[in-house]
Structures are given as C-alpha cells and as structure tokens.
Amino acid sequence: MINKYLIIQPKVEGSVAEEWRQCLDQIKNVRLANEIPIKLNVFADIPDYSEYMKVSKDIRNSLLKHFGDLCPVINVTVHPPEKPWKVAVEAGFMHSVSCQIISKLWHSTPYIVRISDTTKEVWAGGLAEGLFPDSTRKAANAAFDQMRAILEAEQMSFDNIVRQWNFIGNILEVKNEIQNYQTFNEVRSENYHKYRKIHSYPAATGVGMKYGGVKLDFCAVKAYGNLKIIAIDNPDQIRPYDYGQQVLKGKPVGSKVINQPPQFERAVFLADGQESTLFVSGTASIIGQDTIGIDDVEKQTVVTLENISKLTDATRIGHLTGNSDFYTESLILLRVYIKKQEDFAKVKAICNQRFPDIPAVYIEADICRDNLLVEIEAEYSDSH
C-alpha cells in the first residue's frame, strides 16, 4: 500500500505547461530511501477540452519518458488548485523493500502491480480518458470495461476492488430530466451487479470534473495470506446504498421505477498483520442522509471533519476489526474538494487547525449534491 504522500506545487506562476515542468523537476529530485512513486494525480486549471486532451497527453508522455519501465499510475484531471496556481500534484510512494513493484501498460495506460508475501495489489488511474465526452453512460461503461480488463489481466475481479475514485464530467448537469451523477450510479450498479459477487462495496469518491466524460482510478487487493478487509460505517450517517429516493435527483433511468443509490462504503479498513490501511471515502456534511449547513462552508467543513473523526475512531476500529494497534496519528493524506475558489481560505484554515502538518491538496470541484460545498477524503497507513 501507499505509505507516504507528497504535495508538489510550482514555485513560480506561469502557464500550465511551465508550472507542470516545475513540478516535474521537483518529482525528479525527490529522494526517499527505499520508496518509489507509484501514483501521480495532476490537478490542473485548463480552459477548454481540446487543450485538456493535449496537456494530459504531454504530461503522460513526459512521465513515461522520465520513469521508463517503472512509470507510476497517472491521472490528469481539470480540478483547478488554489489560485494563483494552475497545477498541483499529489504523489503517492510505496516501500520497495520486501516486495516486488512492477509497472505495466494496458494499451497506453500505465498501472502498478505490487506483490508481497501476503497480498497482490493493482493500482490504475485515468481510465476512459477522452472517451465519449458527450455521454456519461457510454463514458462510464468504457471506464468500467477498462477496469475489468486490467483486473482480468491480473487474474483479479471486481470483488478485489477496495478503493475507487469516480470523476464525473459536469456531475450535476441534468439531461432529459436525468442527472449525470445518477446516470453514473446506474452504470456502477449494473457493473457491480454483473461482476461483483461479494456483499460489500469499495470505499469511493464521486465528484465532478470540468468537461464531459468519466474517469476512474482504483486500487484492488488479492490476499495470499491472512488479510482482513472490513467496511466501516459512521453511526451518524445512513449508508449511501440505503439512501431514500428523496435525496436522489432526476427521474429514473429507462424503464426503472426508482433511482439507484450510490454504492460505496463510508470507509474500508485493510490489515494483514504487517501493515494496515484505512481508506476514508469522499465525506461531506451529511447527517443521516440530509445535508447540514446549507450555504455555510465553514459549518460544512466542521461537520465533514467530525464525520471523518467518527469513521476513524481508533477504539471503534479496534472493536470492529480486532486491531487495537491502529492509531489516528497514521493519517498520510487529505484530499479536499471545494466547490468555490472563494472558499479555499476558510476550508484550509479549519483543516490545518484540525490536521496540522498533514499532506493535503485543495482543489476545485463540484460535489454530488447542489447544496454541498466541500468534500474530504483521507487515507491512513500504519506499518508494524
């Protein structure tokens, strides 16, 4: 699993290409003992779709050229960082001792395979980039098809997915009375029903991205030894897949009579005796199934962090998992999605006060409800 993150920003304001070159230079100069980069998320402010496709291709090519046969997972999304910057990079690193880390290509998409004595992990990202920007359904199906193809190539299945990131173009847009996010939820449900046989879901994030289409990132794990994978609930929140119809927007798709709730767990805990990881899904200011703090970004940020605190309570996790060694001090990443640029300073101040000195990236994105102003995901890693 990823055990360390770095947030990389340019030092001098410039064009997207110039700021990316500055970030790449910093990536090239990172020297961490026995740790290698395996996942790079590049968040950029790009003015139009055609330029986005060009920038993403250039970034991918520059990373493939630099890293060669050990290229990390790459995803470039149009999620503007805090102004004045046009680029921010989130880089995840893994220990390279006592395991084998292999970079592979599915067509032109790099993905990572990590094999240890106890697990096989597959990390991939940027799936379905540039496909069907005018159709959420076609783009989502293409992304799930690519995910399934990579998993099958590694003798794995949808049952092995433990973490998924879903970026939905124009997530709140309604076409023919059907919201893009709801269309994505229907496609996800169809794929899980067909290809996922276990009765739980991955941890997940579902947020908007500028321009159309769908992009997926995922982490899948197959156990060779004694691996625990446990879904974690928040006692103050209804499970997403139990949401009532009143919070699901738009009319049902096709011949269906009800809308499909989003299928993900609030958090997923993994432990194999040597290390543990807690993936906290994209979390917002929701109690029960209702939005709290409408039009108040500070209130929403506080409630969101309280929800994360409930999900990561060490005593409760110890009771649920039998792992009494889990500590909340093992937080290694916050990724914070903020709907409006003018709210960045308020959200950052609250997060920094609660979690000082934690790698955190703040980016602009629409959240899955019109009245949600912020969403936060977190990742914890603890090696014994």
C-alpha positions as CSV (number, residue, x, y, z in Angstrom):
1,M,0.0,0.0,0.0
2,I,1.0,3.6,-0.3
3,N,2.7,4.7,2.8
4,K,3.7,8.4,2.0
5,Y,2.3,11.3,0.1
6,L,3.9,14.5,-1.1
7,I,2.0,17.5,-2.4
8,I,4.0,19.2,-5.1
9,Q,3.3,22.8,-6.3
10,P,5.2,25.1,-8.7
11,K,7.3,27.8,-7.3
12,V,6.7,30.5,-9.9
13,E,3.4,31.3,-11.5
14,G,3.3,30.5,-15.2
15,S,1.3,28.7,-17.9
16,V,0.1,25.2,-17.3
17,A,3.0,23.8,-19.2
18,E,5.5,25.9,-17.3
19,E,4.1,25.0,-14.0
20,W,4.0,21.3,-14.9
21,R,7.7,21.5,-15.8
22,Q,8.5,23.0,-12.4
23,C,6.5,20.2,-10.7
24,L,8.2,17.5,-12.8
25,D,11.6,18.9,-11.9
26,Q,10.7,18.5,-8.2
27,I,9.4,15.0,-8.8
28,K,12.7,14.1,-10.5
29,N,14.6,15.4,-7.4
30,V,12.7,13.5,-4.8
31,R,15.0,11.1,-3.0
32,L,13.2,8.9,-0.4
33,A,15.1,5.9,0.9
34,N,13.5,2.6,-0.3
35,E,10.4,4.4,-1.5
36,I,9.3,4.9,-5.1
37,P,6.4,6.9,-6.6
38,I,3.6,4.7,-7.8
39,K,0.7,7.1,-8.3
40,L,0.6,10.7,-9.5
41,N,-2.6,12.8,-9.6
42,V,-2.1,16.0,-11.6
43,F,-4.8,18.6,-10.9
44,A,-4.8,21.5,-13.4
45,D,-6.8,24.6,-14.5
46,I,-7.2,24.2,-18.2
47,P,-9.5,26.5,-20.2
48,D,-11.1,24.1,-22.8
49,Y,-11.4,20.4,-23.6
50,S,-9.1,20.2,-26.6
51,E,-6.3,21.9,-24.6
52,Y,-7.0,19.5,-21.7
53,M,-6.5,16.5,-24.0
54,K,-3.2,17.9,-25.3
55,V,-1.9,18.8,-21.8
56,S,-2.8,15.4,-20.4
57,K,-1.0,13.6,-23.3
58,D,2.1,15.8,-22.9
59,I,2.2,15.1,-19.1
60,R,1.7,11.4,-19.6
61,N,4.5,11.3,-22.3
62,S,6.9,13.3,-20.1
63,L,6.4,10.9,-17.2
64,L,6.7,7.8,-19.4
65,K,10.0,9.2,-20.8
66,H,11.4,10.0,-17.4
67,F,10.3,6.9,-15.5
68,G,10.7,4.4,-18.3
69,D,9.9,0.8,-17.2
70,L,8.8,1.9,-13.7
71,C,6.2,4.5,-14.6
72,P,3.7,5.3,-11.9
73,V,-0.1,5.5,-12.4
74,I,-1.0,8.8,-14.0
75,N,-4.3,10.7,-13.9
76,V,-4.7,14.3,-15.1
77,T,-8.0,16.0,-14.2
78,V,-9.3,19.5,-14.6
79,H,-9.6,20.4,-11.0
80,P,-8.2,23.8,-10.5
81,P,-5.9,24.2,-7.4
82,E,-5.9,27.3,-5.3
83,K,-5.2,30.4,-7.3
84,P,-2.8,31.7,-8.5
85,W,-1.5,28.2,-9.3
86,K,-2.7,26.3,-12.4
87,V,-1.1,22.9,-11.4
88,A,-0.8,20.9,-8.3
89,V,0.4,17.3,-8.0
90,E,-0.4,14.6,-5.4
91,A,2.4,11.9,-5.4
92,G,2.0,8.6,-3.6
93,F,5.0,6.5,-2.6
94,M,5.5,2.8,-1.6
95,H,8.2,1.0,0.2
96,S,10.2,-1.0,-2.3
97,V,11.7,-3.5,0.2
98,S,10.2,-6.9,0.9
99,C,8.0,-6.7,-2.2
100,Q,8.1,-6.6,-5.9
101,I,6.7,-3.5,-7.7
102,I,6.1,-3.8,-11.4
103,S,4.8,-1.1,-13.9
104,K,2.8,-2.4,-16.7
105,L,0.8,-0.9,-19.6
106,W,-2.7,-1.6,-20.6
107,H,-2.6,-0.3,-24.1
108,S,-1.0,3.2,-23.3
109,T,-2.2,3.4,-19.7
110,P,0.4,2.6,-17.1
111,Y,-0.7,0.7,-14.0
112,I,1.2,-0.7,-11.0
113,V,1.3,-4.2,-9.6
114,R,2.8,-4.7,-6.1
115,I,3.4,-8.3,-4.9
116,S,4.3,-9.1,-1.3
117,D,4.2,-12.3,0.8
118,T,0.6,-11.6,1.8
119,T,-1.1,-9.6,-1.0
120,K,-1.1,-8.6,-4.6
121,E,-2.2,-5.0,-5.3
122,V,-3.2,-3.4,-8.5
123,W,-3.3,0.4,-8.9
124,A,-4.6,2.1,-12.0
125,G,-5.9,5.5,-13.0
126,G,-7.1,7.8,-15.7
127,L,-9.4,5.1,-17.2
128,A,-11.6,6.2,-20.1
129,E,-9.8,9.5,-20.6
130,G,-11.1,11.2,-23.7
131,L,-13.8,8.7,-24.4
132,F,-17.4,9.8,-25.0
133,P,-17.2,13.3,-23.5
134,D,-20.9,13.9,-24.6
135,S,-22.3,10.7,-22.9
136,T,-22.0,9.9,-19.2
137,R,-23.4,6.4,-19.8
138,K,-21.0,5.5,-22.6
139,A,-18.0,7.0,-20.8
140,A,-18.8,5.2,-17.6
141,N,-19.3,1.9,-19.3
142,A,-16.0,2.4,-21.1
143,A,-14.2,3.1,-17.8
144,F,-15.7,0.1,-16.1
145,D,-14.7,-2.0,-19.2
146,Q,-11.1,-0.9,-18.9
147,M,-11.1,-1.6,-15.2
148,R,-12.4,-5.1,-15.7
149,A,-9.8,-5.7,-18.5
150,I,-6.9,-4.7,-16.3
151,L,-8.2,-6.8,-13.4
152,E,-8.7,-9.8,-15.6
153,A,-5.2,-9.5,-17.0
154,E,-4.0,-9.7,-13.4
155,Q,-6.3,-12.7,-12.5
156,M,-8.5,-10.5,-10.4
157,S,-12.1,-9.3,-10.5
158,F,-14.4,-6.5,-9.2
159,D,-14.5,-8.4,-5.9
160,N,-11.0,-7.3,-5.3
161,I,-11.6,-3.5,-5.6
162,V,-11.1,-1.8,-2.2
163,R,-10.9,1.8,-3.3
164,Q,-12.4,3.6,-6.3
165,W,-12.3,7.3,-7.4
166,N,-15.0,8.4,-9.8
167,F,-14.6,11.7,-11.6
168,I,-17.8,12.5,-13.5
169,G,-17.9,15.3,-16.0
170,N,-20.5,18.0,-15.3
171,I,-21.7,15.8,-12.4
172,L,-24.8,18.0,-11.6
173,E,-25.9,18.6,-15.1
174,V,-29.4,17.2,-16.0
175,K,-30.1,15.9,-19.5
176,N,-33.6,14.8,-20.4
177,E,-34.5,15.0,-16.7
178,I,-31.7,12.6,-15.7
179,Q,-28.7,13.9,-13.7
180,N,-25.2,12.9,-14.8
181,Y,-24.4,11.6,-11.4
182,Q,-27.5,9.5,-11.3
183,T,-26.6,8.0,-14.7
184,F,-23.1,7.1,-13.3
185,N,-24.7,5.5,-10.3
186,E,-26.9,3.4,-12.6
187,V,-23.9,2.2,-14.6
188,R,-21.9,1.4,-11.5
189,S,-24.8,-0.6,-10.1
190,E,-25.2,-2.5,-13.4
191,N,-21.5,-3.4,-13.4
192,Y,-21.3,-4.3,-9.8
193,H,-24.4,-6.5,-10.1
194,K,-22.9,-8.3,-13.0
195,Y,-19.3,-8.6,-12.0
196,R,-19.1,-8.1,-8.2
197,K,-20.2,-11.1,-6.2
198,I,-19.4,-10.1,-2.6
199,H,-21.9,-8.3,-0.4
200,S,-20.0,-5.1,0.3
201,Y,-18.6,-2.2,-1.7
202,P,-15.3,-0.4,-2.1
203,A,-14.6,2.9,-0.4
204,A,-15.1,5.6,-3.1
205,T,-15.2,9.2,-4.0
206,G,-17.6,10.6,-6.6
207,V,-17.1,14.2,-7.6
208,G,-17.4,16.4,-10.6
209,M,-14.7,17.4,-13.1
210,K,-14.9,20.1,-15.7
211,Y,-15.9,18.9,-19.2
212,G,-17.7,15.7,-20.1
213,G,-17.0,12.0,-19.7
214,V,-15.9,9.8,-16.8
215,K,-12.5,8.9,-15.4
216,L,-11.8,6.1,-12.9
217,D,-8.9,5.4,-10.6
218,F,-8.9,2.2,-8.4
219,C,-6.9,0.0,-6.0
220,A,-7.6,-3.7,-5.9
221,V,-6.2,-6.2,-3.5
222,K,-5.9,-10.0,-3.6
223,A,-4.9,-11.9,-0.5
224,Y,-2.3,-14.6,-0.4
225,G,-2.2,-14.6,3.4
226,N,-4.4,-13.6,6.3
227,L,-5.9,-10.3,5.1
228,K,-8.8,-8.6,6.8
229,I,-11.0,-6.2,4.7
230,I,-13.7,-4.6,6.8
231,A,-16.3,-2.0,5.9
232,I,-16.5,0.9,8.4
233,D,-19.8,2.8,9.0
234,N,-20.5,6.1,10.5
235,P,-23.1,5.7,13.2
236,D,-24.4,9.2,12.4
237,Q,-24.9,8.6,8.7
238,I,-27.1,6.3,6.7
239,R,-25.1,4.0,4.4
240,P,-25.0,5.6,0.9
241,Y,-26.6,2.5,-0.7
242,D,-29.6,2.8,1.7
243,Y,-30.4,6.4,0.8
244,G,-34.1,7.2,0.2
245,Q,-35.4,8.4,-3.1
246,Q,-35.9,11.9,-1.8
247,V,-32.1,12.7,-1.9
248,L,-31.6,11.2,-5.4
249,K,-32.1,13.7,-8.2
250,G,-33.8,13.3,-11.6
251,K,-36.3,10.8,-12.9
252,P,-35.4,7.1,-13.0
253,V,-33.3,5.8,-16.0
254,G,-35.1,3.9,-18.8
255,S,-37.8,1.5,-17.6
256,K,-36.6,1.6,-13.9
257,V,-39.2,2.9,-11.4
258,I,-36.7,4.1,-8.7
259,N,-33.2,5.7,-8.8
260,Q,-30.2,3.6,-7.7
261,P,-28.4,5.0,-4.6
262,P,-24.6,5.3,-4.8
263,Q,-22.9,2.0,-3.9
264,F,-19.9,2.6,-1.7
265,E,-18.8,2.1,1.9
266,R,-18.0,5.1,4.1
267,A,-14.6,3.6,4.8
268,V,-12.7,0.4,4.2
269,F,-10.1,-1.0,6.6
270,L,-7.4,-3.5,5.5
271,A,-4.9,-5.3,7.7
272,D,-2.6,-8.2,7.2
273,G,-0.6,-8.3,10.5
274,Q,2.3,-6.4,9.0
275,E,0.5,-3.2,7.9
276,S,-2.9,-1.6,7.9
277,T,-4.6,0.9,5.7
278,L,-7.8,2.8,6.2
279,F,-9.4,4.4,3.1
280,V,-11.9,7.1,4.0
281,S,-14.3,7.7,1.2
282,G,-15.2,11.1,0.0
283,T,-17.0,12.5,3.0
284,A,-19.3,15.5,3.2
285,S,-21.6,17.4,5.6
286,I,-24.3,14.8,5.8
287,I,-26.0,13.5,8.9
288,G,-28.4,10.7,8.4
289,Q,-28.9,11.4,4.7
290,D,-29.5,15.2,5.0
291,T,-27.1,18.0,4.1
292,I,-26.1,20.1,7.1
293,G,-25.0,23.7,7.0
294,I,-26.6,24.8,3.7
295,D,-24.8,27.9,2.3
296,D,-22.3,27.8,5.2
297,V,-19.0,26.4,4.0
298,E,-17.3,26.6,7.5
299,K,-20.2,24.7,9.1
300,Q,-20.0,22.1,6.4
301,T,-16.2,21.7,6.8
302,V,-16.5,21.2,10.6
303,V,-19.3,18.6,10.2
304,T,-17.3,16.8,7.5
305,L,-14.3,16.6,9.7
306,E,-16.5,15.3,12.6
307,N,-17.8,12.6,10.3
308,I,-14.2,11.6,9.4
309,S,-13.4,11.6,13.1
310,K,-16.3,9.1,13.7
311,L,-15.1,6.9,10.9
312,T,-11.5,6.9,12.2
313,D,-12.1,6.5,15.9
314,A,-9.4,4.1,17.0
315,T,-11.4,2.5,19.8
316,R,-14.3,1.7,17.4
317,I,-12.0,0.4,14.7
318,G,-10.3,-1.8,17.3
319,H,-13.6,-3.2,18.3
320,L,-14.8,-3.8,14.7
321,T,-11.5,-5.3,13.5
322,G,-9.7,-6.7,16.4
323,N,-6.8,-4.4,15.5
324,S,-6.0,-2.5,18.7
325,D,-2.8,-1.1,17.2
326,F,-4.5,1.3,14.8
327,Y,-3.7,4.9,15.5
328,T,-5.3,8.0,14.0
329,E,-1.8,9.6,14.0
330,S,-1.2,7.5,10.9
331,L,-3.0,9.9,8.7
332,I,-1.0,10.4,5.5
333,L,-3.3,12.3,3.2
334,L,-6.2,14.7,2.9
335,R,-7.7,15.5,-0.5
336,V,-10.1,18.4,-0.2
337,Y,-12.6,19.2,-2.9
338,I,-14.1,22.7,-2.7
339,K,-16.9,24.0,-4.8
340,K,-15.9,27.7,-4.9
341,Q,-12.5,29.2,-5.2
342,E,-13.5,32.0,-2.7
343,D,-14.0,29.4,0.0
344,F,-10.5,27.9,-0.2
345,A,-9.0,30.0,2.6
346,K,-11.9,29.2,5.1
347,V,-11.7,25.5,4.4
348,K,-7.9,25.4,4.6
349,A,-7.8,27.2,7.9
350,I,-10.2,24.7,9.5
351,C,-8.4,21.7,8.1
352,N,-5.0,23.0,9.1
353,Q,-6.1,23.6,12.6
354,R,-7.5,20.1,12.9
355,F,-4.8,18.3,11.0
356,P,-1.6,20.4,11.0
357,D,1.4,19.2,9.0
358,I,-0.5,16.5,7.1
359,P,0.0,16.4,3.3
360,A,-3.2,18.0,1.9
361,V,-4.2,19.0,-1.6
362,Y,-7.1,21.5,-2.1
363,I,-8.8,21.5,-5.5
364,E,-12.0,23.0,-7.0
365,A,-14.7,20.5,-7.9
366,D,-18.5,20.2,-7.9
367,I,-19.8,17.9,-5.2
368,C,-22.5,15.3,-5.9
369,R,-25.3,17.5,-4.4
370,D,-26.1,21.1,-5.4
371,N,-26.1,22.2,-1.7
372,L,-22.7,20.6,-0.8
373,L,-19.8,23.0,-0.8
374,V,-16.9,20.7,0.3
375,E,-16.0,17.0,0.3
376,I,-12.9,15.5,2.0
377,E,-11.3,12.1,1.7
378,A,-8.5,10.7,3.8
379,E,-6.0,7.9,3.8
380,Y,-4.3,6.3,6.8
381,S,-1.3,3.9,6.7
382,D,0.3,2.1,9.6
383,S,3.3,-0.4,9.3
384,H,4.2,-2.6,12.2
